[in-house]
Amino acid sequence: MLLEVSGLDSHYGRIHALKSVSVGVAEGELVALVGANGAGKTTLLRTLSGVQGATSGTIKFDGVNITRMSPHQRVAEGILQVPEGRQLFGPLSVEDNLRLGAFRRGGNPEQDLERMYAMFPILKQKRHQPAGTLSGGQQQMVAIGRALMARPRVLLLDEPSMGLAPLLVGEIFNAVQALKRSGTTIFLVEQNAYAALAIADRGYVLETGEITLSDSGEALLANDRVKQAYLGL
């Protein structure tokens, strides 16, 4: 496993947010984590990226224990998170937001920038426009592009479809699929269980801080419990 989590616990004060969570993502895989609001999905991503502390358990990346590593060290190792709500620099242009993604690694980002524009052509049209004036879907494209500019070894995607119209949800998930086909390793957290599991190699179900199911994406889509709880079937 490129990213391997074992027995992970995390607390917010007295609230036990993650309870002995164990998940893994192999290189080149697209793994989905689904669950209801408040299940602990974002907390898990925040703990993986180092923003939230782990109470116990281990996080290994490429065989190295990074459980106590700082967030900026994890970014340097190649772990990049696209946060819930995008968190762009609104007054800055689209292109400036994208360039900031490449700041830490240095070098000439022009080739990567053109790759982002090829992936999201609308961003090239709006590259000089303040990012905060874009639609929600376009802002999500900028957020994903900014993370990709850092050339991540694993991309942590937190609720990329949140607040988007159905047509734009389709565009975002098409982009995620394209990234997977290009070899990008992705850990996708989503409340939209159907969209996430339909494109995932494997998936996990998180309920009140605990992993309750794990299987292939296809098998989870066919699971009666998942159908009733998350697919409205």
N, C-alpha and C positions, 0 to 999 in steps of 0.2 A: 504494500500500500504506500502511495506517495504521502497521503495524509491519514494518520491512524490515531483515533481517539479511544482511550480505554478507561472505563470507570469514572467518567468525569462528573464532578459535582461543582455547583456554583450557587452562591447565595446572594440575595439582596437583604442585608441585615438578617432577620430571622426567617425570611422567605427562602425556602429551599427550591430554587428555580430549576436546576438540573440535577437529576438523580441517577447517578451511576450510568451515564450515557456512554455507549460505545458505538462508534461508527467508523467507516473507512472509505477512502476514495482512492482508487488506483489511477495511475498515470493514464491520461487519455479518456477517462470515464466521465460520464455525466450522471451524477448521483443526486436524486431529489429527496428533500426532507419536507414532508407535508404534515399539517396539523392545524387545529383551530386557533383562533386568536387567544393569546395568553398561554399557549402550550409550552413556550420557551424556545421557539425557533430562532428569534432574533438574539436571545441571550446566548444560544449556542454559537452563532456566528461571531458575536462580540467576544466570546471567550476564545474562539479560535484565532481571532485577529489580535487578541491581547488587550482589548479595551476593557473587558470585564475579567476579573480575576477568577481563577479556578481554586476551589476550596480543597479538592483532592482529585486524584486521577492523573492521567498523563496525556499529553498531546505530542505526537511524534510527526516530524516532517522529514521525509526522505531518510528515515532511520534515526534522526537526531531528536532528542527530547527538547522541545521548545516551550514547555509548560510555563516556565518562569521568564521567558524571553520577552523583551519589551515590544510594543507594537511596531516601532520603527525598525527594529531588528527583523521582525517577521516580514515586513514589507521588503527589506533588503534580501531576505531569503527567497522571496517570490510569492508570498501570500498576499493577495489583494482582494479587498472587499468593496463591492458596490453596495452602499448602505441603503436601507429603507428610506424613502423620501428624497433620494438623489444627492442632497447636500452639495449642490453646485455653488460656485462663486457667482451669484446672480448678476452683479454689475459688470463682471468681466465678459469678454467676448467668448463665443463658442470655441474659437481656436485657442485662446489663452487658457481656457479650462482644460482643453486637451493637452496642450503643451505642459501644463503643470503636472500631468500624470507622468511625464518623462523626466521630471526635474531631478529626482534622486539618482537615476541611473546615468545621467549625463549623456554626452555624445550628441550626434546630430539626429534630431527626431523627425526629419522631413519625410523619410521613407515610411515610418510608422504613421505619420499624420496622413499621408496619401492613402495608406491602407484603411484608416478609419473613414476617410471620405468615400472610398470605394465601397465599404460596408454599409455606410449610412449616407447616401448621396445628398439627402436634404441638408445635412450638416455643412457640406461644402457650400451650398447656396446661402446658408445663414451664418457662415463662419465669422463674419464681423459683427454680428448681432449680439447684444447682451444675452447671456444664457438664461437669465431670469425672465426674459420675455417670450421664450419658446413655449410650445404646448407641453403637456405632461409627457407625452410619448417621445417628443424630440429631446426633452431634458433627460429622459431615461437613456436615450441613445448616447448623449454626451457623457453621462455618468459611466456607462459601460465602456465607451471609447477612452475616457480618461484612465480607467483602470488598465485597459489593454495597452495603453501607451507605455506602461511600466514593464511590459513583457512578463506578465505573471506566469508562474509555474502552476498555480492553482487559483482559480477565480471563484470568490464567494459571492453569490448573487442573492440579495435579500429582497424578496417580494417585488421582482421587476414589473409585475403586472398591476401593482396596486394603483387604483384610481384611474386606470386607463380605459378608454372605450374599447369594445370588443375587437374592432378592426385593428387598433393599435396593439392590443394584446397579441394578436396573431403575428404582427410584424416583429415584435420583440422576441417572441418565441422562435420565429423563423431565424432571427439573428443568432439566438442561442444555439439552435441546431447547427447553423453554419460554423459557429465557433467550435462546436464539438467535432464536426467533420474535419476541421483544420488541425485537430490534435490538441486543442485547449482542454485542460482538466477543469471541470466545473462542479462545484457543490451548490446546488440550487435550492433555496428555501422559498416555499410558495404556499399560500393559502388556496390558490386555484389548483386543487389536487389533480383534476383531470388533465389540464394543460401540462403540468409538470411531469406527471407519471407517463404521459403519452410519448414524451421524448427522452425519458430517462433510461439509462442502462439498468440501474438499480434504484431502489427507493427505501426510505424509512418513514415510519409513522411515529410522531412524537405526541404524547398525550400527558398533560400536566407534568412536564419535565422528564418523562420516561419514554424510552423507545419501546413500543408495544408490538410493532410488526416490522419485518424487513424481508424484502424479496426483490425479484426483478420488477421493473416498472410495469411490464405487461401483466405479471401475476397479481400485483397489487390492484391494478385496475379491475381485474376480474374477481377480486376478493369481496365476498358479500358484506363483510364488516366495513370495508372501505367504501363500498358502494352506498351503504346506508348512512354512514357518518359523514362522508365528505363529497359524495357525488350526487346526492339527492335522488338516489335510485332505490 
